[in-house]
Amino acid sequence: MTTSSSKTVKVLLYAILFAYACITLIPFLWALSSSFKTLGEIVSGSINFIPKNFTLQNYYDIFVKEPLFGRWMLNSALVAVIATVCNILFNSMAGYSLARIDFFGNKLMFVLILAVQMIPAQLTIVPAYLIMKNLNLLNTYSSLTLPMMANATFIFMMRQFFVSFPKELEEAAQLDGLSRFGIFFRIALPLALPALAAQTIFVFMGAWNEFLKPLMFISDAKMFTLTLGLNTFKGQYISNWNYIMAASMVFTLPALLIYAVFNRFFIKGVTFTGGK
C-alpha cells in the first residue's frame, strides 16, 4: 500500500470514528441540556441544545422536594460497592483455583462456568426471586447483593489472567515459606491489578445500572435503588422529564468517576486477559 493510500484510509477511519462519536455523544448532550430546562420547554418539541430559560430548579427539586432521592443514591452506592468488592475477591479466588490448583473436578468446574455464561440472566430472575422469598430476604440489602457477589464471566477472565501468571514467582514465594493463601494475597493478587481494574469497572457499572433485580426484589420505596427511583418520576399520564434528565445526570457521575480512576488499567487488563 502506498503512502497516499495509507493516509486516505487513515483519514477515512478517523472520519468514521468521529461520526460514530458524534452519534453517541449527541443524545447525552441533549439530556444534559434538558436537565437545565423547564418541563414545558422539553415537551414543546423544539430541539435546542441551549436552554431558553436556564434553571437549576430541577436539581434543587430532586434533592430537596424528593426526600428519598438521597436514600436511593446511598442504596445504589452501597449495593454497587459491596457487589464490586465481593466480585473482586470471589472471582479472583475462583479464577486462581482453576488456573493453579489441580483439584478433582477442575476441568468439569471450568466447563460448567463456561456453560453458565450461555444462560441469559433473565432466565434466572424467577428462581432467584423464589429463593429470596423463601429465605425472607425480600426488601433487604441481602436480596440485592447476594445474587451479584460472583460472576461466571469474570471468573473466566481471572482464570485466563492467572494461567499466564509466571509460576517462578510462586515457586520463589513457596521457598520463602508462604502458604497457598499467602501466595495468592501477597503475590498474585497485587500483580493482577490490571485485570482487577477492568473487572472493577464492569462490575460496578453493572451493579450501579441494575434495574431488573431491584424491581423484582424490592417493593419498599425506602429500599429503592436509584434506577427504581428514576422510574417513579414517570407517571401514567404525565412524565416529569425535567426531573428524569436531572436525576440521570446525577446517576451517571459515579460511573464516570470509576472509569476515570481505573481507565489507565482498563485497556491493559482487557487486552491481557482476553488475548490469552
C-alpha positions in Angstrom: 0.0 0.0 0.0 1.4 3.4 -1.0 1.8 6.3 1.4 -1.1 8.3 -0.1 -3.4 5.3 0.1 -2.4 4.7 3.7 -3.2 8.4 4.5 -6.6 8.1 2.8 -7.5 5.0 4.7 -6.4 6.7 8.0 -8.5 9.8 7.2 -11.5 7.7 6.3 -11.1 5.7 9.5 -10.9 8.8 11.7 -13.9 10.3 9.9 -16.0 7.2 10.6 -14.9 7.2 14.3 -15.7 10.9 14.6 -19.1 10.4 13.1 -19.8 7.5 15.5 -18.6 9.6 18.4 -21.0 12.4 17.5 -23.9 9.9 17.2 -23.0 8.6 20.6 -22.4 11.9 22.2 -25.4 14.0 20.9 -28.1 12.2 22.9 -26.0 12.6 26.1 -25.5 16.3 25.4 -29.2 16.8 24.7 -30.0 15.0 28.0 -27.5 17.3 29.9 -29.0 20.3 28.3 -32.6 19.2 29.1 -31.7 18.8 32.7 -31.4 22.6 32.9 -34.7 23.2 31.0 -38.3 23.5 32.3 -40.8 20.8 31.7 -42.7 23.0 29.3 -39.6 23.6 27.1 -38.8 19.9 27.0 -42.2 18.8 25.9 -42.7 21.7 23.4 -41.0 19.6 20.7 -38.3 22.2 19.9 -34.8 20.6 19.5 -32.3 23.0 21.0 -29.1 22.3 23.0 -29.0 25.7 24.7 -31.9 26.1 27.2 -34.0 29.2 26.5 -34.7 29.6 30.2 -31.7 28.1 32.1 -32.7 26.8 35.5 -31.2 24.8 38.3 -34.6 24.2 39.8 -34.7 20.6 38.6 -31.6 19.7 40.6 -33.0 21.5 43.6 -36.3 19.7 43.4 -34.9 16.2 43.1 -32.6 16.7 46.1 -35.0 18.8 48.3 -38.5 18.1 47.3 -37.9 14.3 46.8 -36.9 13.3 50.4 -35.9 9.8 49.3 -33.6 10.7 46.5 -30.5 10.8 48.8 -31.5 7.5 50.2 -31.8 6.0 46.8 -28.3 7.1 45.9 -27.0 5.7 49.1 -28.7 2.3 48.4 -27.3 2.2 44.9 -23.8 3.1 46.1 -23.9 0.5 48.9 -25.1 -2.3 46.6 -22.6 -1.4 43.9 -19.6 -1.2 46.4 -20.5 -4.5 48.1 -21.0 -6.3 44.8 -17.7 -4.9 43.4 -15.6 -5.9 46.5 -17.2 -9.4 46.7 -16.7 -10.0 42.9 -13.0 -8.9 43.1 -12.4 -11.3 45.9 -14.5 -14.3 45.0 -13.9 -14.2 41.2 -10.2 -13.8 41.7 -10.1 -16.7 44.2 -12.1 -18.9 41.9 -10.0 -18.0 38.8 -6.8 -18.6 40.7 -8.0 -22.0 41.9 -9.0 -23.1 38.4 -5.7 -21.9 36.9 -3.3 -23.1 39.6 -4.8 -25.8 41.8 -5.2 -29.3 40.2 -8.2 -30.5 42.3 -10.7 -33.2 41.4 -13.3 -31.8 39.0 -11.2 -28.8 37.9 -11.9 -29.3 34.2 -15.6 -30.0 34.9 -16.0 -26.9 37.0 -14.4 -24.8 34.3 -16.8 -26.2 31.7 -19.7 -25.5 33.9 -18.6 -21.9 34.4 -18.4 -21.6 30.6 -21.9 -23.1 30.3 -23.3 -20.6 32.8 -22.2 -17.7 30.6 -24.5 -19.0 27.9 -27.6 -18.7 30.1 -29.4 -15.3 29.8 -29.6 -13.6 33.2 -33.3 -13.0 32.7 -33.9 -16.8 32.9 -32.6 -16.9 36.5 -34.6 -14.0 37.9 -37.6 -16.0 38.8 -35.7 -18.8 40.6 -33.7 -16.1 42.4 -36.9 -14.4 43.5 -38.3 -17.6 44.9 -35.0 -18.3 46.8 -35.1 -14.8 48.3 -38.7 -15.1 49.2 -38.2 -18.5 50.9 -35.2 -17.0 52.8 -37.3 -14.0 53.8 -34.8 -11.6 52.2 -37.1 -9.6 50.1 -36.9 -5.8 50.7 -33.4 -6.2 52.2 -29.9 -5.3 51.0 -29.1 -9.0 51.0 -31.6 -9.6 48.2 -29.7 -7.0 46.1 -26.2 -8.0 46.9 -26.2 -11.8 47.3 -27.1 -12.6 43.6 -24.3 -10.2 42.4 -21.5 -11.4 44.6 -19.8 -13.6 41.9 -19.9 -13.7 38.1 -19.0 -16.5 35.8 -17.7 -14.2 33.1 -15.2 -12.6 35.4 -14.2 -15.9 37.0 -13.2 -16.9 33.4 -11.4 -13.6 32.9 -9.4 -14.0 36.1 -8.6 -17.6 35.3 -7.2 -16.5 31.9 -5.1 -14.0 33.7 -3.6 -16.4 36.2 -3.0 -19.1 33.6 -0.3 -16.7 32.1 0.9 -15.7 35.6 4.7 -16.6 36.0 5.0 -19.7 38.1 8.5 -18.8 39.0 7.2 -16.1 41.3 5.0 -18.6 43.2 7.8 -21.1 43.4 10.1 -18.4 44.9 7.4 -17.5 47.4 7.0 -21.1 48.4 10.7 -21.4 49.1 10.3 -18.3 51.3 7.7 -20.2 53.3 4.5 -18.6 52.0 1.3 -20.8 52.1 -1.1 -21.0 49.1 -3.2 -18.2 50.7 -0.1 -16.1 51.3 1.0 -16.5 47.7 -2.5 -15.5 46.4 -3.0 -12.5 48.7 0.6 -11.2 48.8 1.9 -12.1 45.3 -0.7 -13.0 42.8 -3.5 -10.5 43.7 -1.4 -7.4 43.9 0.2 -8.2 40.5 -3.3 -8.7 39.0 -4.1 -5.0 39.3 -4.8 -4.5 35.5 -7.3 -7.4 35.4 -8.9 -6.3 38.7 -9.3 -2.7 37.4 -11.1 -3.9 34.3 -13.3 -6.1 36.5 -14.0 -3.2 38.9 -15.3 -1.0 36.1 -17.6 -3.7 34.6 -18.9 -5.0 37.9 -19.5 -1.5 39.4 -21.3 -0.2 36.3 -23.4 -3.4 36.1 -24.4 -3.2 39.7 -25.0 0.5 39.6 -27.2 0.2 36.5 -29.1 -2.9 37.6 -32.8 -2.5 37.2 -34.5 -5.9 36.9 -33.3 -7.4 40.2 -34.3 -4.4 42.4 -37.6 -4.3 40.5 -38.3 -7.9 41.4 -36.9 -8.0 45.0 -37.8 -4.5 46.3 -41.3 -3.0 46.9 -40.5 -0.7 49.8 -39.7 2.8 48.5 -37.1 3.4 51.1 -35.1 0.4 49.7 -35.3 1.5 46.1 -32.0 1.9 44.2 -31.6 5.0 42.0 -32.7 3.1 38.9 -36.0 2.3 40.5 -36.2 5.8 41.9 -35.8 7.3 38.5 -38.8 5.2 37.3 -41.0 6.9 39.9 -40.7 10.2 38.0 -42.6 8.7 35.1 -46.3 8.6 35.7 -49.2 7.0 33.8 -50.5 10.3 32.2 -47.5 12.7 32.6 -43.8 12.2 33.0 -41.6 14.7 34.7 -38.9 14.7 32.1 -37.1 17.6 33.6 -36.6 15.6 36.8 -35.7 12.5 34.9 -33.0 14.3 33.0 -31.5 16.0 36.1 -31.6 12.7 38.1 -30.0 10.9 35.1 -27.1 13.3 35.1 -26.5 12.7 38.8 -26.8 9.0 38.1 -24.0 9.0 35.6 -21.4 10.7 37.8 -20.3 7.8 39.9 -19.8 5.6 36.8 -17.8 8.3 35.1 -15.6 8.7 38.2 -14.9 5.0 38.5 -14.0 4.8 34.8 -11.7 7.9 35.1 -9.9 6.4 38.1 -9.3 3.0 36.6 -9.1 4.0 33.0 -5.3 3.7 32.7 -5.5 0.0 33.8 -8.7 -0.8 31.8 -7.3 -1.4 28.3 -4.3 -3.2 29.6 -6.4 -5.5 31.7 -8.9 -6.4 29.0 -6.1 -6.9 26.4 -4.0 -9.1 28.7 -6.8 -11.3 30.0 -8.7 -11.6 26.7 -5.7 -12.3 24.5 -4.6 -15.4 26.3 
